[in-house]
Amino acid sequence: MQNSNFLKTINIIYLALIGGQLMFMAVAFFAANEVNADTQSINETLQLVIPFVVLGGLSVSTFVFKSLLDKIDKKAAFDIKINSYRGALMVRYALLEGPSLLAIVGYLFTQNPLFLGMSGIMILAFLYFRPTRDKIAQDLELSSSEAESL
């Protein structure tokens, strides 16, 4: 991949991931069936599980991302740094997207709006962690010429 397309490609992937979550949330909201007595026990269980998974996803995604970022050799060639960074971002996004999708599935089963709210929290985290030229340059400690080639 050419370096000039890196930021564009990362943003396309980012938008696809966040767009998929939003579309799934909308489909779940409009397609959810009525709650029956069988789903009440599932609701109680999911009310305990999903908040922990969401909080875990937020904290683990940050910890793992920083760990992967620390492993990137800041003196390595530019291509190696951005490819390693891409991998770290994909891990971060996967750890954010998983709990979001679980919360939406929980809503599908129970129609508990709390689960849509938790998915919304994960989507807000996605928005906060949007890749920008400045964030990438700061994370990778890029020179000004390297930052311009993003």
C-alpha positions as a printed NumPy array, in Angstrom:
array([[  0.   ,   0.   ,   0.   ],
       [  1.279,   3.43 ,  -0.797],
       [  1.941,   5.656,   2.178],
       [ -0.266,   8.419,   0.818],
       [ -3.278,   6.122,   1.007],
       [ -2.679,   4.994,   4.586],
       [ -4.882,   7.549,   6.347],
       [ -7.595,   7.24 ,   3.708],
       [ -7.638,   3.435,   3.997],
       [ -7.677,   3.499,   7.804],
       [-10.57 ,   5.971,   7.783],
       [-12.558,   3.842,   5.334],
       [-12.127,   0.813,   7.597],
       [-13.022,   2.929,  10.626],
       [-16.187,   4.279,   8.993],
       [-17.214,   0.802,   7.842],
       [-16.858,  -0.578,  11.371],
       [-18.796,   2.239,  13.006],
       [-21.394,   2.269,  10.216],
       [-21.956,  -1.464,  10.617],
       [-22.623,  -1.037,  14.315],
       [-25.051,   1.816,  13.708],
       [-26.922,  -0.116,  11.02 ],
       [-27.133,  -3.218,  13.208],
       [-28.399,  -1.058,  16.066],
       [-31.097,   0.46 ,  13.843],
       [-32.177,  -2.948,  12.528],
       [-32.296,  -4.329,  16.067],
       [-34.34 ,  -1.384,  17.28 ],
       [-36.971,  -1.777,  14.575],
       [-36.958,  -5.572,  14.323],
       [-36.95 ,  -6.625,  17.979],
       [-39.77 ,  -8.965,  18.929],
       [-41.873,  -8.592,  22.021],
       [-40.351,  -9.785,  25.272],
       [-41.795, -12.991,  26.633],
       [-41.404, -14.755,  29.957],
       [-38.501, -16.871,  28.667],
       [-36.398, -13.813,  27.973],
       [-36.784, -12.448,  31.503],
       [-34.105, -14.766,  32.889],
       [-31.848, -13.928,  29.939],
       [-32.426, -10.228,  30.647],
       [-31.351, -10.634,  34.261],
       [-28.217, -12.506,  33.246],
       [-27.319, -10.061,  30.491],
       [-27.834,  -7.109,  32.853],
       [-24.96 ,  -8.533,  34.874],
       [-22.736,  -9.657,  31.999],
       [-22.954,  -6.878,  29.408],
       [-21.873,  -3.97 ,  31.665],
       [-18.738,  -5.915,  32.632],
       [-18.022,  -6.788,  29.012],
       [-18.466,  -3.138,  27.962],
       [-16.215,  -1.813,  30.731],
       [-13.742,  -4.597,  30.032],
       [-13.743,  -3.795,  26.325],
       [-13.041,  -0.133,  27.009],
       [-10.197,  -0.777,  29.418],
       [ -8.659,  -3.781,  27.637],
       [ -8.744,  -2.029,  24.257],
       [ -6.8  ,   0.892,  25.68 ],
       [ -4.307,  -1.319,  27.517],
       [ -3.681,  -3.633,  24.564],
       [ -3.404,  -0.736,  22.12 ],
       [ -0.816,   0.989,  24.302],
       [  1.08 ,  -2.291,  24.702],
       [  1.16 ,  -2.835,  20.951],
       [  2.141,   0.791,  20.42 ],
       [  5.046,   0.432,  22.852],
       [  6.328,  -2.547,  20.853],
       [  6.598,  -0.489,  17.667],
       [ 10.189,   0.574,  17.066],
       [  9.952,   4.337,  16.663],
       [ 13.233,   4.317,  14.725],
       [ 12.067,   1.698,  12.234],
       [ 11.296,   2.446,   8.615],
       [  8.125,   4.441,   8.031],
       [  6.342,   1.554,   6.254],
       [  7.023,  -0.803,   9.157],
       [  5.738,   1.735,  11.688],
       [  2.478,   2.424,   9.881],
       [  1.81 ,  -1.262,   9.186],
       [  2.356,  -2.065,  12.863],
       [  0.117,   0.85 ,  13.796],
       [ -2.613,  -0.418,  11.477],
       [ -2.515,  -3.766,  13.265],
       [ -2.724,  -2.094,  16.669],
       [ -5.727,  -0.042,  15.537],
       [ -7.526,  -3.13 ,  14.228],
       [ -7.045,  -4.876,  17.578],
       [ -8.344,  -1.794,  19.405],
       [-11.389,  -1.575,  17.142],
       [-12.145,  -5.271,  17.497],
       [-12.045,  -4.974,  21.283],
       [-14.453,  -2.036,  21.1  ],
       [-16.766,  -3.514,  18.486],
       [-17.258,  -6.906,  20.167],
       [-18.955,  -5.56 ,  23.318],
       [-21.026,  -3.176,  21.21 ],
       [-22.366,  -6.002,  19.066],
       [-22.991,  -8.156,  22.158],
       [-25.029,  -5.344,  23.687],
       [-27.1  ,  -5.017,  20.495],
       [-27.751,  -8.768,  20.455],
       [-28.758,  -8.48 ,  24.113],
       [-31.279,  -5.84 ,  23.081],
       [-32.608,  -8.111,  20.338],
       [-33.301, -10.836,  22.904],
       [-34.708,  -8.659,  25.671],
       [-35.665,  -5.227,  24.285],
       [-33.895,  -3.722,  27.274],
       [-32.918,  -0.179,  26.195],
       [-30.004,  -0.285,  28.642],
       [-28.205,  -2.516,  26.148],
       [-28.633,  -0.025,  23.311],
       [-27.24 ,   2.625,  25.627],
       [-24.199,   0.487,  26.327],
       [-23.681,  -0.049,  22.632],
       [-23.968,   3.712,  22.263],
       [-21.178,   4.144,  24.823],
       [-18.952,   1.875,  22.751],
       [-19.821,   3.82 ,  19.606],
       [-18.892,   7.053,  21.404],
       [-15.575,   5.434,  22.311],
       [-15.143,   4.609,  18.616],
       [-15.756,   8.266,  17.783],
       [-13.206,   9.342,  20.371],
       [-10.569,   6.974,  18.961],
       [-11.012,   8.097,  15.354],
       [ -7.681,   7.961,  13.547],
       [ -6.379,  11.378,  12.546],
       [ -3.081,  12.52 ,  11.1  ],
       [ -2.174,  14.274,  14.358],
       [ -3.001,  11.274,  16.57 ],
       [ -1.033,   8.899,  14.367],
       [  1.94 ,  11.271,  14.252],
       [  1.867,  11.65 ,  18.015],
       [  1.431,   7.923,  18.719],
       [  4.274,   6.954,  16.385],
       [  6.455,   9.982,  17.178],
       [  6.709,  10.737,  13.461],
       [  8.884,  13.442,  11.999],
       [  7.094,  16.275,  10.246],
       [  7.995,  14.859,   6.816],
       [  6.665,  11.415,   7.803],
       [  3.47 ,  12.958,   9.177],
       [  2.922,  14.831,   5.913],
       [  3.213,  11.606,   3.922],
       [  0.281,  10.054,   5.782]])
